[in-house]
Amino acid sequence: MRRLGIIACFLVLATGPAYAQKQRVLKPGWNLFSPQQDVQLGKEAAAEVEKQVAIVDNRELTDYIGGIGKKLASQPEAGQFPYSFKVVYDKSINAFALPGGPAFVHTGLISAAENEAQMAGVLAHEISHVALRHGTSQVTKAQAVQLMFGLGGSLLGGGLLGQLAQLGAGLGANSLLLKFSRNAESEADLLGTRIMAKSGYDPVEMARFFEKLEAEEKSSGRSIPQFLSDHPSPGNRVKAVEAEIKLMPAREYSKGDTARLQREQGIVKSLPVPKKANTDFRNAGNPATARPSAQTKQYRSGGLAFSYPANWEIIQQGQSNEITVASREGIVQSNGSAEIGYGAIIGVRQASNSDLEQSTKDYLNQILQNNKTMQQSGQRQRSFQLSGAPALLNVFYSQSSYQGQREVDAIITARHPQGLFYMILISPEAEYSHAQGAFDQMIQSVQFAR
């Protein structure tokens, strides 16, 4: 028996280092800011945010969110930043954390969570962005020369937010401090998994909540949940989290206090609507920043190929047959939601009819029902060939996601081996002359696999 005990002890000691070696090492990337400057920048940014959003003044709700946040932030992986947690009256599903620790949770997120672990998952994810210093790291990568030579030693002084605003990296639309890369999202998922696990929450609920948002995006067309607009999906989140859990010691996990969450959701429903509800400090930006470049990249997948502007990205959720092609600046946040304001939506859907004109008519009617501001442009439907297949072009006008502007929506439909191919080319009307060349090039480059 004594010998068995020694062997068991040896196995425990032997498996410990192996476990530690298997986990991916997560640490902050290249950064010209110090952690102290992260804290300073976060305080300045939080003060500006609170001038423009409606902070909820409800002690119970604030204590509830703060309690979850502090439990997560007390884990070693969260670092030593002075975290704080406040609730914002905003019906969009979102949360965000500023460098150094100030975090804000929308009431829409509280209402959308199915259990407390999902709420904790979003907070753990945001805490991870702070701990890994993703915001200031992104500013460093984008503005390295200006930071090193333009500002010089002035970064050591006060007014960091104002200085960053001069470089175009402040808190406005598409702020580098708040919009993250897919690699940063993957890192925040992994570190968030570890923080959740050590806090006793089931980490899989974090990934399940994010995938729930992705499913909502697929079913809603152009509208994107605001959280996904700021936090692009790295893909296969549930599998990635489950793989990370296998690398950690086995333990019992909880979905949290569901009854308490439901009570807080009831409080959210009863909150009085503040005068500045649903305002967004990240208002719609300048569409000129989303213009397509002359250089192109190639997309090839699932029997479809086309070229697209090199400064735009391919955004695809899960196994959907629809993709979005746009720059970050082309995804506009307005009135608590995010939409494609400058870019393209491309996909294949089941054809309602073997006749192209009838299938197109049915598809356009569906779009018009979902977008009440869309109207015919007056231009006649045009017939042409797309990758050797019959195709149609219809042009519409609608209200742009960019404030005070009208939008041009050029909708192309074509026969496709799997049904009806569609391409929606979207641009503010004032920008269409800049976009038309890139759009024409995208159309001409489309190829279907036969």
C-alpha positions in Angstrom: 0.0 0.0 0.0 2.8 2.3 0.8 4.4 1.6 -2.5 1.2 2.4 -4.4 1.0 5.6 -2.5 4.4 6.6 -3.6 3.6 5.7 -7.2 0.4 7.7 -7.1 2.2 10.7 -5.7 4.8 10.4 -8.4 2.0 10.4 -11.1 0.5 13.6 -9.6 3.8 15.3 -9.7 4.6 14.1 -13.2 1.3 15.1 -14.7 1.4 18.6 -13.3 4.2 20.0 -15.4 2.8 18.2 -18.5 -0.5 19.9 -18.0 1.2 23.3 -17.7 3.1 22.7 -20.9 0.1 21.9 -23.0 -1.7 25.2 -22.3 -1.0 28.0 -24.7 1.0 30.7 -23.1 -1.0 34.0 -23.2 0.8 37.3 -22.6 0.4 40.9 -23.8 1.9 41.7 -27.2 4.2 44.5 -28.3 3.2 47.7 -26.6 4.7 51.2 -26.3 2.3 52.0 -23.5 3.1 51.0 -19.9 0.4 49.3 -17.7 0.2 52.6 -15.7 -0.6 54.4 -18.9 -3.3 51.8 -19.7 -4.9 52.8 -16.4 -4.5 56.5 -17.1 -6.0 56.1 -20.5 -8.9 54.0 -19.2 -9.8 56.6 -16.6 -9.8 59.4 -19.2 -11.8 57.3 -21.7 -14.3 56.2 -19.0 -15.0 59.8 -18.1 -15.8 60.6 -21.7 -18.0 57.5 -22.1 -20.0 58.4 -19.0 -20.8 61.9 -20.4 -22.5 60.3 -23.4 -24.2 57.1 -22.2 -26.9 56.6 -19.6 -25.4 54.9 -16.6 -28.0 53.0 -14.6 -28.6 54.3 -11.1 -29.9 51.1 -9.5 -28.0 49.8 -6.5 -29.1 46.2 -6.7 -28.4 45.8 -10.4 -25.1 47.6 -10.1 -24.1 45.4 -7.1 -25.1 42.3 -9.0 -22.9 43.0 -12.0 -20.1 44.4 -9.9 -20.2 41.2 -7.7 -19.8 38.9 -10.7 -17.0 41.2 -12.2 -15.0 41.4 -8.9 -15.2 37.6 -8.5 -13.7 37.1 -12.0 -11.2 40.0 -11.6 -9.8 38.5 -8.4 -8.3 35.6 -10.4 -4.5 35.8 -11.0 -5.0 35.7 -14.8 -6.9 39.1 -14.6 -3.7 40.9 -13.6 -3.5 43.8 -11.1 -5.6 46.4 -12.9 -8.2 48.4 -10.9 -11.3 46.9 -12.5 -14.7 48.6 -12.2 -18.1 47.6 -13.6 -21.1 49.8 -14.5 -24.4 49.2 -16.2 -25.4 51.2 -19.2 -29.1 51.6 -20.3 -28.9 50.4 -23.8 -31.0 47.7 -25.5 -28.3 46.5 -27.7 -26.5 43.3 -26.7 -23.0 44.6 -25.8 -20.4 45.1 -23.2 -16.9 46.6 -23.5 -13.9 47.3 -21.3 -11.4 50.1 -21.6 -7.7 49.8 -21.1 -6.8 49.6 -17.4 -10.1 48.1 -16.3 -13.3 50.2 -16.6 -16.0 47.9 -17.9 -19.5 48.7 -19.0 -22.4 46.3 -19.5 -25.5 47.1 -21.6 -28.9 46.3 -20.2 -29.6 44.5 -23.5 -26.9 42.0 -22.6 -28.3 41.3 -19.2 -31.7 40.7 -20.7 -30.3 38.3 -23.4 -28.3 36.1 -21.1 -29.9 32.7 -20.5 -28.0 32.0 -17.3 -25.5 33.8 -15.0 -22.5 31.9 -16.5 -23.2 33.5 -19.8 -23.1 36.9 -18.2 -19.9 36.0 -16.4 -18.5 34.7 -19.7 -18.9 38.1 -21.4 -17.3 39.8 -18.4 -14.4 37.3 -18.3 -13.9 37.9 -22.0 -13.7 41.7 -21.5 -11.4 41.3 -18.5 -9.1 39.2 -20.7 -8.9 42.0 -23.2 -7.8 44.3 -20.4 -5.3 41.8 -18.9 -3.7 41.1 -22.3 -3.7 44.8 -23.1 -5.2 44.3 -26.5 -6.5 47.9 -26.9 -3.1 49.7 -26.5 -1.3 46.9 -28.3 -3.5 47.6 -31.3 -2.9 51.3 -31.1 0.9 50.6 -30.9 0.8 48.4 -34.0 -1.2 50.9 -36.0 0.5 54.1 -34.9 4.0 52.9 -33.9 5.9 55.6 -35.8 3.8 58.5 -34.6 3.9 57.2 -31.0 7.7 56.9 -31.1 8.5 60.1 -33.0 5.5 62.3 -33.2 4.5 62.3 -29.5 7.9 61.5 -28.2 8.1 61.7 -24.4 4.7 63.4 -24.1 3.1 60.0 -23.5 4.5 60.2 -20.0 2.3 63.2 -19.2 -1.4 63.6 -19.0 -4.1 63.8 -21.7 -3.4 60.5 -23.4 -6.9 60.2 -24.9 -6.7 63.6 -26.5 -3.3 62.8 -28.0 -4.6 59.5 -29.4 -7.6 61.3 -30.9 -5.2 63.5 -32.9 -3.8 60.3 -34.3 -7.3 59.0 -35.2 -7.1 56.4 -32.5 -9.5 57.8 -29.9 -13.0 56.8 -28.8 -14.8 57.6 -32.1 -16.2 55.2 -34.6 -14.1 52.0 -35.1 -11.8 52.9 -32.2 -8.7 50.8 -32.1 -9.2 50.7 -28.4 -12.4 48.7 -28.7 -12.4 46.8 -32.0 -10.3 43.7 -31.8 -8.8 41.2 -34.3 -9.8 37.6 -34.5 -6.5 36.6 -32.9 -7.2 38.9 -30.0 -10.7 37.4 -29.7 -9.3 33.9 -29.7 -6.8 34.9 -26.9 -9.6 36.5 -24.9 -11.7 33.4 -25.3 -8.9 31.2 -23.9 -8.0 33.4 -21.0 -11.7 34.0 -20.3 -12.1 30.2 -20.1 -9.4 30.0 -17.5 -10.8 32.9 -15.5 -14.3 31.5 -15.6 -13.2 28.0 -14.6 -11.2 29.2 -11.6 -14.3 31.3 -10.6 -16.5 28.1 -10.7 -18.5 29.1 -13.8 -19.0 26.7 -16.7 -16.7 28.2 -19.4 -18.7 26.5 -22.3 -21.5 29.0 -21.6 -19.3 31.8 -22.8 -18.8 30.2 -26.2 -22.5 29.2 -26.4 -23.6 32.8 -25.8 -21.3 34.1 -28.5 -22.6 31.4 -30.9 -26.2 32.4 -30.1 -25.3 35.9 -31.2 -23.8 34.6 -34.4 -27.0 32.6 -35.1 -29.0 35.8 -34.6 -26.8 37.6 -37.1 -27.4 34.9 -39.8 -31.2 35.2 -39.4 -31.3 39.0 -39.4 -29.6 39.8 -42.7 -27.5 43.0 -42.7 -28.0 43.7 -39.0 -25.1 42.6 -36.8 -25.3 42.3 -33.0 -23.2 45.1 -31.7 -20.9 42.8 -29.7 -19.9 40.9 -32.8 -19.3 44.1 -34.6 -16.6 45.0 -32.1 -15.6 41.4 -31.4 -15.3 39.4 -34.7 -15.7 35.6 -34.2 -12.5 33.6 -34.4 -14.7 30.6 -35.4 -15.4 27.2 -33.7 -15.6 28.9 -30.3 -17.3 26.0 -28.5 -14.7 23.5 -29.7 -11.9 25.8 -28.8 -13.3 26.3 -25.3 -13.9 22.6 -24.8 -10.4 21.8 -25.9 -9.0 24.3 -23.4 -11.2 22.8 -20.6 -9.6 19.4 -21.2 -6.2 20.9 -20.4 -7.3 22.1 -17.0 -7.8 20.0 -13.8 -11.3 18.4 -13.6 -13.7 20.3 -11.5 -17.4 20.8 -11.1 -18.8 23.9 -12.9 -21.9 25.9 -12.3 -24.2 28.0 -14.4 -24.6 30.4 -11.5 -27.6 31.8 -9.7 -30.3 31.6 -12.4 -33.0 32.8 -10.0 -31.0 35.9 -9.2 -30.3 36.6 -12.9 -34.1 36.4 -13.6 -34.7 38.9 -10.8 -32.2 41.3 -12.2 -33.7 40.9 -15.7 -37.0 41.9 -14.1 -35.4 45.0 -12.7 -34.0 45.9 -16.2 -37.6 45.7 -17.6 -38.9 48.1 -14.9 -36.1 50.7 -15.4 -37.3 54.1 -16.4 -36.1 55.2 -19.9 -33.5 57.9 -19.4 -33.3 60.9 -21.6 -30.1 59.8 -23.3 -30.9 56.1 -23.7 -29.4 54.2 -26.6 -26.9 56.9 -27.4 -23.6 55.6 -28.6 -20.3 57.4 -28.2 -19.0 55.4 -31.1 -21.3 57.1 -33.6 -21.2 56.6 -37.3 -17.9 57.6 -38.8 -16.7 59.1 -42.1 -17.5 56.7 -45.0 -14.5 57.9 -46.9 -12.3 55.8 -44.5 -14.1 52.7 -45.8 -13.3 53.3 -49.4 -12.0 50.2 -51.3 -8.4 50.1 -52.3 -7.2 49.5 -55.8 -5.2 46.4 -54.7 -7.2 43.2 -54.5 -7.2 39.8 -52.8 -8.7 36.5 -53.9 -11.6 34.6 -52.2 -12.0 31.0 -53.2 -14.2 28.6 -51.2 -17.2 26.3 -51.7 -17.3 26.5 -55.4 -17.2 30.3 -55.5 -14.3 32.6 -56.4 -14.0 36.4 -56.7 -11.5 39.2 -56.0 -12.2 42.0 -53.6 -10.4 45.1 -52.3 -7.3 44.3 -50.3 -8.2 46.6 -47.4 -11.6 44.8 -46.9 -12.1 41.7 -44.9 -14.1 38.5 -45.4 -16.5 38.0 -42.5 -18.2 34.6 -42.4 -20.1 33.1 -39.4 -20.0 29.3 -38.9 -21.1 27.3 -41.9 -23.4 29.9 -43.4 -23.5 30.3 -47.2 -23.4 34.1 -46.8 -20.4 36.2 -46.3 -19.8 39.9 -45.8 -17.0 41.8 -47.5 -16.1 45.1 -45.9 -13.6 47.0 -43.9 -14.0 47.7 -40.2 -15.0 51.3 -41.1 -17.7 50.0 -43.3 -19.5 48.4 -40.4 -21.5 51.2 -38.9 -22.8 51.4 -35.3 -25.9 53.5 -35.1 -28.8 53.6 -32.7 -27.6 50.5 -30.7 -27.1 48.2 -33.7 -24.4 47.6 -36.3 -25.0 47.4 -40.1 -23.0 47.1 -43.3 -22.8 50.7 -44.5 -20.1 50.2 -47.1 -19.2 46.8 -48.6 -20.9 43.7 -50.0 -23.0 40.8 -49.0 -22.6 37.6 -51.1 -24.3 34.3 -50.8 -26.3 31.5 -52.3 -29.9 30.7 -51.3 -32.4 28.1 -52.4 -34.2 29.3 -55.5 -38.0 29.7 -55.2 -38.4 29.0 -58.9 -36.5 27.6 -61.8 -37.1 30.9 -63.6 -34.4 33.5 -62.7 -36.8 36.5 -63.0 -39.4 35.0 -60.7 -36.7 33.8 -58.1 -35.2 37.3 -58.2 -38.6 38.9 -57.7 -39.3 36.7 -54.7 -35.9 37.5 -53.2 -36.3 41.2 -53.7 -39.8 41.2 -52.2 -38.3 39.5 -49.1 -35.6 42.2 -48.9 -38.2 45.0 -49.3 -40.3 43.6 -46.5 -37.3 43.6 -44.1 -36.1 47.1 -45.1 -39.0 49.6 -45.1 -36.7 52.4 -46.3 -35.6 50.7 -49.5 -37.1 51.9 -52.7 -36.6 51.3 -56.5 -34.1 53.7 -58.0 -36.0 54.1 -61.2 -33.3 52.3 -63.2 -34.6 49.4 -65.3 -33.6 45.9 -64.5 -30.5 44.9 -66.5 -29.7 41.4 -67.9 -26.1 40.2 -68.3 -23.9 37.1 -67.9 -22.1 36.3 -64.7 -19.6 33.5 -64.8 -21.4 32.2 -67.9 -24.8 32.2 -66.2 -27.8 34.4 -66.7 -27.8 37.3 -64.2 -29.9 40.3 -63.3 -29.0 43.7 -61.8 -31.5 45.8 -59.8 -30.6 49.1 -58.1 -32.4 50.5 -55.0 -32.0 53.4 -52.7 -32.4 53.2 -49.0 -31.5 55.1 -45.8 -27.8 54.8 -45.1 -26.4 53.6 -41.8 -24.2 56.7 -42.1 -26.2 59.5 -40.6 -28.0 61.9 -43.0 -27.0 60.0 -46.2 -28.8 58.0 -48.8 -27.5 54.6 -49.7 -27.2 52.8 -53.1 -27.9 49.1 -53.1 -27.0 47.3 -56.3 -28.4 43.8 -56.1 -27.2 41.1 -58.5 -28.8 37.7 -58.8 -27.7 34.8 -61.0 -28.4 31.2 -61.6 -26.1 29.0 -59.5 -25.7 25.2 -59.4 -26.9 25.3 -55.8 -29.8 27.8 -56.2 -29.9 31.6 -56.5 -26.6 33.5 -56.2 -26.9 37.0 -54.9 -24.4 39.9 -54.4 -25.6 43.1 -52.7 -23.1 46.0 -53.3 -23.6 48.7 -50.7 -22.3 52.3 -50.7 -23.4 55.7 -49.5 -24.6 57.6 -52.6 -22.0 60.3 -52.2 -19.3 57.5 -52.2 -20.6 55.5 -55.1 -18.2 57.1 -57.7 -15.3 55.9 -55.5 -16.8 52.4 -55.0 -18.1 51.7 -58.6 -14.7 50.6 -60.0 -14.1 48.1 -57.2 -17.7 46.9 -57.4 -17.4 46.3 -61.2 -14.1 44.5 -60.7 -15.7 42.2 -58.1 -18.6 41.4 -60.4 -16.4 40.6 -63.4 -14.2 38.3 -61.3 -17.0 36.1 -60.0 -16.5 32.4 -60.9 -18.8 29.5 -60.1 -17.5 25.9 -60.0 -19.3 23.7 -62.5 
